[in-house]
Amino acid sequence: MQPKNTKALLLTILLTSLIAGTLDGLAAVFILAKGQAAMVFKYIASAVYGKQAFAGGSEMIWTGVALHYLIAAIFTVLFFILYDLVPVIRKRAFLVAIIYGIFVWVVMNLLVLPLTQVANTITLTGAIKNILILIICIALPIVLMRHRYGQAKSSV
């Protein structure tokens, strides 16, 4: 791969991570937490710091923001890798976004969160709401940006 292509790929991954992380963060703040941004990001920080995160100040909020964007970047990179390895996901972007959004929910709620200090209760209504947010705010931008990058790369 040429350095120019590597730079374009890294910039696309960074931009995609920022878009997905921002959309998901906004959805968490305004849909799930009714405008309580500090609580959303302290909740995320509580994965590492436990209940201490809720008593903390801006350092816990910024820790939560950093963790949130790190998670968005990890799921972005993972999809970009899968896109090259699994040709079938290059078709039907919306179906792939639905599947990837569900995958992200499963990984976060059934694998990652149980390993952290986060108190996580799963309800059917909450799961459906969270899955829809992940499909729209995380998976769809990631899938569409990777598809767009693939088209731009092939037209050069």
C-alpha positions in Angstrom: 0.0 0.0 0.0 1.4 3.4 -0.9 1.9 6.0 1.8 -0.7 8.3 0.2 -3.3 5.5 0.5 -2.3 4.7 4.1 -2.7 8.4 5.0 -6.1 8.5 3.3 -7.1 5.3 5.1 -6.0 6.6 8.5 -7.8 9.9 8.0 -10.9 8.1 6.9 -10.8 5.9 10.0 -10.2 8.9 12.3 -13.0 10.9 10.7 -15.4 7.9 10.8 -14.5 7.3 14.5 -15.2 10.9 15.3 -18.5 10.9 13.4 -19.7 7.6 14.9 -18.5 8.6 18.4 -20.2 12.0 18.3 -23.5 10.7 16.9 -23.6 8.0 19.5 -22.6 10.3 22.3 -25.3 12.8 21.3 -27.9 10.0 21.2 -26.8 8.8 24.7 -27.0 12.3 26.1 -30.2 13.5 24.5 -32.2 10.3 24.0 -31.1 8.1 26.9 -30.0 10.6 29.5 -32.3 13.5 28.8 -29.5 16.0 28.5 -27.4 14.8 31.4 -24.0 14.7 29.5 -21.9 14.6 32.7 -23.8 11.5 33.9 -23.4 9.7 30.5 -19.6 10.2 30.5 -19.2 9.4 34.2 -21.1 6.2 33.6 -18.6 5.3 30.9 -15.7 6.2 33.2 -17.3 4.0 35.9 -16.2 1.0 33.7 -12.7 1.6 35.0 -13.2 3.6 38.2 -16.5 2.0 39.5 -18.7 4.1 41.7 -15.9 6.6 42.3 -16.5 8.0 38.8 -19.9 9.4 39.8 -18.3 11.4 42.7 -15.5 12.7 40.5 -15.5 15.9 38.6 -14.4 17.0 35.1 -11.6 14.5 35.1 -14.1 11.6 35.2 -16.2 13.3 32.4 -13.1 13.6 30.2 -12.1 10.1 31.0 -15.5 8.9 29.9 -15.3 11.0 26.7 -11.9 9.5 25.9 -13.1 6.0 26.5 -16.2 6.6 24.5 -14.2 7.7 21.4 -11.7 4.9 21.9 -14.5 2.4 21.8 -15.9 4.1 18.6 -12.4 3.9 17.1 -12.0 0.2 17.9 -15.4 -0.7 16.3 -14.4 1.5 13.3 -11.1 -0.2 12.8 -12.6 -3.7 13.3 -15.2 -3.0 10.6 -12.6 -1.6 8.2 -10.6 -4.8 8.7 -13.7 -7.0 8.3 -14.6 -5.1 5.1 -11.4 -6.4 3.4 -11.7 -9.9 4.8 -15.4 -10.6 4.3 -16.5 -9.7 0.7 -20.2 -10.2 1.4 -20.3 -7.2 3.7 -19.5 -4.9 0.7 -23.1 -5.3 -0.5 -26.3 -4.1 1.1 -25.0 -1.4 3.4 -28.2 -1.0 5.4 -28.5 -4.7 6.1 -24.9 -4.8 7.1 -25.4 -1.8 9.4 -28.2 -3.5 11.1 -26.2 -6.6 11.7 -23.1 -4.7 12.8 -25.2 -2.5 15.2 -26.6 -5.7 16.8 -23.0 -7.1 16.9 -21.7 -4.0 18.7 -24.6 -4.2 21.2 -23.9 -7.9 21.9 -20.1 -7.3 22.3 -20.6 -4.3 24.6 -23.4 -5.7 26.7 -22.6 -9.4 26.9 -18.8 -9.4 26.7 -17.2 -6.0 27.6 -19.5 -4.6 30.3 -19.6 -7.7 32.4 -15.8 -7.4 32.6 -16.0 -3.9 33.9 -17.2 -2.2 37.1 -20.3 -0.8 35.3 -23.7 -1.8 36.8 -25.5 -2.9 33.7 -29.1 -4.0 33.7 -30.6 -5.2 30.4 -34.3 -4.8 29.7 -36.0 -5.6 26.4 -37.1 -1.9 25.9 -33.6 -0.7 26.8 -32.0 -3.2 24.6 -34.1 -2.3 21.6 -33.6 1.4 22.1 -29.8 0.9 22.5 -29.6 -1.4 19.4 -31.4 1.2 17.3 -29.1 3.9 18.4 -26.1 1.7 17.7 -27.4 0.8 14.2 -28.1 4.5 13.3 -25.2 6.3 15.1 -22.4 3.8 15.1 -22.9 1.1 12.5 -24.5 3.1 9.7 -21.8 5.8 9.6 -19.0 3.2 9.8 -20.5 1.1 7.0 -21.2 4.0 4.8 -17.8 5.7 5.3 -16.0 2.4 4.6 -18.0 1.8 1.5 -17.3 5.4 0.4 -13.6 4.9 1.0 -13.7 1.7 -1.0 -15.3 3.5 -3.9 -12.9 6.4 -3.8 -9.9 4.0 -3.6 -11.1 2.0 -6.6 -11.7 5.1 -8.8 -8.1 6.3 -8.3 
